[in-house]
Amino acid sequence: MLHSFACQPKTKSANFKVGDKIRVNLHHGKIEDAAVRAVIHDSDGTKLQVDVVGLDLTALIDTRQVVD
């Protein structure tokens, strides 16, 4: 029997701040731990610049990519 565990995105009303530790869906369901480095508000909504823990990677993500 196969079980599907989908990660639910955080609500759009979530307030993010620099230094928050979050989990993000970066690519094809790969969930990574990350730290918020910047919160960017623009006409398209809120974007987060994050440093991915354990990888030499900084990413600009949409808040829809944040999982609980």
PyRosetta script that sets phi, psi and omega in degrees:
from pyrosetta import init, pose_from_sequence

init()
pose = pose_from_sequence("MLHSFACQPKTKSANFKVGDKIRVNLHHGKIEDAAVRAVIHDSDGTKLQVDVVGLDLTALIDTRQVVD")
pose.set_psi(1, 129.1)
pose.set_omega(1, 179.3)
pose.set_phi(2, -95.5)
pose.set_psi(2, 138.3)
pose.set_omega(2, 176.5)
pose.set_phi(3, -115.5)
pose.set_psi(3, 135.8)
pose.set_omega(3, 177.7)
pose.set_phi(4, -107.5)
pose.set_psi(4, 120.1)
pose.set_omega(4, 178.8)
pose.set_phi(5, -110.9)
pose.set_psi(5, 101.0)
pose.set_omega(5, 179.7)
pose.set_phi(6, -93.1)
pose.set_psi(6, 135.2)
pose.set_omega(6, 176.5)
pose.set_phi(7, -83.1)
pose.set_psi(7, 129.9)
pose.set_omega(7, -179.0)
pose.set_phi(8, -87.3)
pose.set_psi(8, 132.9)
pose.set_omega(8, 177.3)
pose.set_phi(9, -68.0)
pose.set_psi(9, 151.4)
pose.set_omega(9, 175.3)
pose.set_phi(10, -65.9)
pose.set_psi(10, 156.3)
pose.set_omega(10, 178.9)
pose.set_phi(11, -65.8)
pose.set_psi(11, 152.9)
pose.set_omega(11, -178.7)
pose.set_phi(12, -66.3)
pose.set_psi(12, -18.9)
pose.set_omega(12, -178.8)
pose.set_phi(13, -83.4)
pose.set_psi(13, -1.4)
pose.set_omega(13, 180.0)
pose.set_phi(14, -62.0)
pose.set_psi(14, 134.2)
pose.set_omega(14, 178.7)
pose.set_phi(15, -99.7)
pose.set_psi(15, 117.4)
pose.set_omega(15, 179.2)
pose.set_phi(16, -99.3)
pose.set_psi(16, 148.5)
pose.set_omega(16, 176.4)
pose.set_phi(17, -139.6)
pose.set_psi(17, 158.0)
pose.set_omega(17, -179.8)
pose.set_phi(18, -57.6)
pose.set_psi(18, 133.2)
pose.set_omega(18, 179.5)
pose.set_phi(19, 99.2)
pose.set_psi(19, -14.0)
pose.set_omega(19, 178.3)
pose.set_phi(20, -59.7)
pose.set_psi(20, 139.7)
pose.set_omega(20, 173.4)
pose.set_phi(21, -96.3)
pose.set_psi(21, 123.1)
pose.set_omega(21, -176.4)
pose.set_phi(22, -134.3)
pose.set_psi(22, 168.9)
pose.set_omega(22, 172.5)
pose.set_phi(23, -115.0)
pose.set_psi(23, 133.9)
pose.set_omega(23, -175.7)
pose.set_phi(24, -126.8)
pose.set_psi(24, 148.0)
pose.set_omega(24, 174.7)
pose.set_phi(25, -95.0)
pose.set_psi(25, 99.7)
pose.set_omega(25, -175.1)
pose.set_phi(26, -82.0)
pose.set_psi(26, -44.5)
pose.set_omega(26, -170.7)
pose.set_phi(27, -160.4)
pose.set_psi(27, 122.4)
pose.set_omega(27, 174.8)
pose.set_phi(28, 50.1)
pose.set_psi(28, 43.1)
pose.set_omega(28, 175.5)
pose.set_phi(29, 82.4)
pose.set_psi(29, 3.7)
pose.set_omega(29, 178.8)
pose.set_phi(30, -79.5)
pose.set_psi(30, 113.5)
pose.set_omega(30, -176.8)
pose.set_phi(31, -94.6)
pose.set_psi(31, 130.2)
pose.set_omega(31, -178.9)
pose.set_phi(32, -129.5)
pose.set_psi(32, 150.1)
pose.set_omega(32, 171.7)
pose.set_phi(33, -78.5)
pose.set_psi(33, 142.6)
pose.set_omega(33, -178.6)
pose.set_phi(34, -149.1)
pose.set_psi(34, 161.9)
pose.set_omega(34, 175.8)
pose.set_phi(35, -120.1)
pose.set_psi(35, 133.6)
pose.set_omega(35, -179.8)
pose.set_phi(36, -73.1)
pose.set_psi(36, 127.1)
pose.set_omega(36, 177.9)
pose.set_phi(37, -107.5)
pose.set_psi(37, -24.4)
pose.set_omega(37, 178.1)
pose.set_phi(38, -157.7)
pose.set_psi(38, 146.6)
pose.set_omega(38, 174.4)
pose.set_phi(39, -116.1)
pose.set_psi(39, 121.8)
pose.set_omega(39, -174.1)
pose.set_phi(40, -117.7)
pose.set_psi(40, 119.1)
pose.set_omega(40, 177.6)
pose.set_phi(41, -103.2)
pose.set_psi(41, 124.8)
pose.set_omega(41, 176.6)
pose.set_phi(42, -141.9)
pose.set_psi(42, -173.6)
pose.set_omega(42, -176.7)
pose.set_phi(43, -65.8)
pose.set_psi(43, -21.5)
pose.set_omega(43, 179.3)
pose.set_phi(44, -87.5)
pose.set_psi(44, -3.1)
pose.set_omega(44, -177.5)
pose.set_phi(45, 118.6)
pose.set_psi(45, -160.6)
pose.set_omega(45, -177.6)
pose.set_phi(46, -99.0)
pose.set_psi(46, 132.7)
pose.set_omega(46, 175.5)
pose.set_phi(47, -117.9)
pose.set_psi(47, 153.0)
pose.set_omega(47, 178.7)
pose.set_phi(48, -122.6)
pose.set_psi(48, 133.3)
pose.set_omega(48, 169.5)
pose.set_phi(49, -95.4)
pose.set_psi(49, 124.4)
pose.set_omega(49, -175.6)
pose.set_phi(50, -128.1)
pose.set_psi(50, 149.8)
pose.set_omega(50, 168.9)
pose.set_phi(51, -101.4)
pose.set_psi(51, 125.4)
pose.set_omega(51, -179.5)
pose.set_phi(52, -84.1)
pose.set_psi(52, 126.6)
pose.set_omega(52, -177.6)
pose.set_phi(53, -68.2)
pose.set_psi(53, 131.5)
pose.set_omega(53, 176.6)
pose.set_phi(54, 86.1)
pose.set_psi(54, -8.5)
pose.set_omega(54, 177.9)
pose.set_phi(55, -124.5)
pose.set_psi(55, 150.5)
pose.set_omega(55, 175.0)
pose.set_phi(56, -85.7)
pose.set_psi(56, 72.3)
pose.set_omega(56, -171.3)
pose.set_phi(57, -145.4)
pose.set_psi(57, 131.1)
pose.set_omega(57, 170.3)
pose.set_phi(58, -118.6)
pose.set_psi(58, 135.4)
pose.set_omega(58, -176.3)
pose.set_phi(59, -134.1)
pose.set_psi(59, 148.3)
pose.set_omega(59, 171.9)
pose.set_phi(60, -102.6)
pose.set_psi(60, 115.4)
pose.set_omega(60, -173.6)
pose.set_phi(61, -123.2)
pose.set_psi(61, 158.8)
pose.set_omega(61, 172.2)
pose.set_phi(62, -84.8)
pose.set_psi(62, 151.0)
pose.set_omega(62, -179.0)
pose.set_phi(63, -64.0)
pose.set_psi(63, -18.2)
pose.set_omega(63, 176.3)
pose.set_phi(64, -64.7)
pose.set_psi(64, -19.8)
pose.set_omega(64, -178.2)
pose.set_phi(65, -85.2)
pose.set_psi(65, -3.4)
pose.set_omega(65, 178.3)
pose.set_phi(66, -84.1)
pose.set_psi(66, 131.7)
pose.set_omega(66, 179.5)
pose.set_phi(67, -117.1)
pose.set_psi(67, 159.4)
pose.set_omega(67, 179.4)
pose.set_phi(68, -70.6)
pose.dump_pdb("model.pdb")
